[in-house]
């Protein structure tokens, strides 16, 4: 995830390795309704927006999205679309860091 450090001199991008997985399970202690079934607490990653660049106020955005029909990850980068391997979706390289993670409930996929 991208974090920024705001000071009087401006904004700097903080590049940190944060781990995230394809599967996300919501713990029942975080769910106030208590009426959800176990299936409703399981989520699957389906898209990630990355920020690529050293500066918080400059850079480039790239998106990986899982395509159900092709059963693979696709990387959308301006005018190009290519398949992407699972390890590069979970472990971005260089100055590319996850900016937004999109999950959807597993029981409605």
C-alpha positions in Angstrom: 0.0 0.0 0.0 1.2 3.5 -0.7 1.8 5.8 2.3 2.8 9.4 2.1 4.7 11.5 4.6 3.4 15.1 4.7 5.8 17.8 6.0 6.1 21.6 5.4 8.5 20.8 2.5 5.9 18.8 0.6 4.9 15.1 0.3 7.2 12.1 0.1 6.2 8.6 -0.9 6.9 5.9 1.6 7.6 2.6 -0.1 6.8 -0.3 2.3 6.5 -4.0 1.7 3.0 -4.9 2.9 1.7 -8.4 2.5 -1.7 -9.1 1.1 -3.2 -12.3 -0.2 -5.6 -13.5 -2.8 -8.0 -14.6 -0.1 -9.4 -12.4 2.7 -11.4 -13.7 5.6 -13.2 -11.3 7.8 -12.9 -12.3 11.5 -16.2 -12.5 13.3 -14.9 -10.1 16.0 -14.8 -7.4 13.2 -18.4 -8.2 12.1 -20.9 -6.4 14.2 -24.0 -8.0 12.6 -23.2 -11.6 13.5 -25.8 -12.7 11.0 -23.5 -13.4 8.1 -22.8 -17.0 7.1 -19.1 -18.2 6.9 -19.3 -17.8 3.1 -20.2 -14.2 3.4 -17.0 -13.5 5.4 -14.7 -14.8 2.7 -13.4 -12.5 0.0 -11.3 -12.9 -3.1 -8.9 -10.3 -4.6 -10.0 -9.3 -8.1 -8.2 -6.1 -8.9 -5.3 -4.0 -7.7 -4.3 -0.4 -8.6 -0.6 0.3 -8.2 1.3 3.5 -8.0 4.7 3.3 -9.8 7.3 6.0 -9.1 9.5 7.4 -6.4 7.4 10.6 -5.7 4.0 10.7 -4.1 2.8 13.6 -6.4 4.2 12.1 -9.6 4.3 8.6 -11.1 2.2 6.2 -13.1 -0.8 4.1 -12.2 -1.1 0.5 -13.4 -4.0 -2.0 -12.8 -4.0 -5.8 -12.5 -7.4 -7.4 -12.7 -8.4 -11.1 -12.7 -10.3 -12.1 -15.8 -12.7 -14.9 -15.0 -13.1 -16.0 -18.6 -9.4 -16.4 -19.3 -8.8 -17.5 -15.7 -5.7 -15.3 -15.4 -4.5 -11.9 -14.2 -4.3 -9.1 -16.8 -2.1 -6.0 -16.4 -3.6 -2.8 -17.8 -0.9 -0.2 -18.5 -2.1 2.7 -20.6 -2.6 1.2 -24.1 -1.2 -2.3 -23.4 -2.9 -5.3 -21.8 -0.8 -8.4 -21.0 -1.1 -11.5 -18.8 0.6 -11.4 -15.4 1.9 -14.1 -13.2 0.5 -14.6 -9.7 3.7 -13.8 -7.9 4.0 -10.4 -9.6 0.4 -9.5 -8.5 1.2 -10.2 -4.9 4.8 -8.9 -4.9 5.2 -5.7 -7.0 8.7 -4.9 -8.1 10.8 -1.7 -7.7 8.9 1.4 -6.8 5.5 -0.1 -7.7 3.3 -0.4 -4.6 -0.3 -1.4 -4.1 -2.5 1.7 -3.9 -6.0 0.2 -3.9 -7.0 -3.5 -3.3 -10.4 -4.7 -4.6 -12.0 -7.8 -3.0 -15.4 -9.3 -3.6 -17.4 -11.8 -1.6 -16.5 -15.4 -2.6 -20.1 -16.6 -2.6 -21.2 -14.2 -5.4 -18.3 -14.6 -7.8 
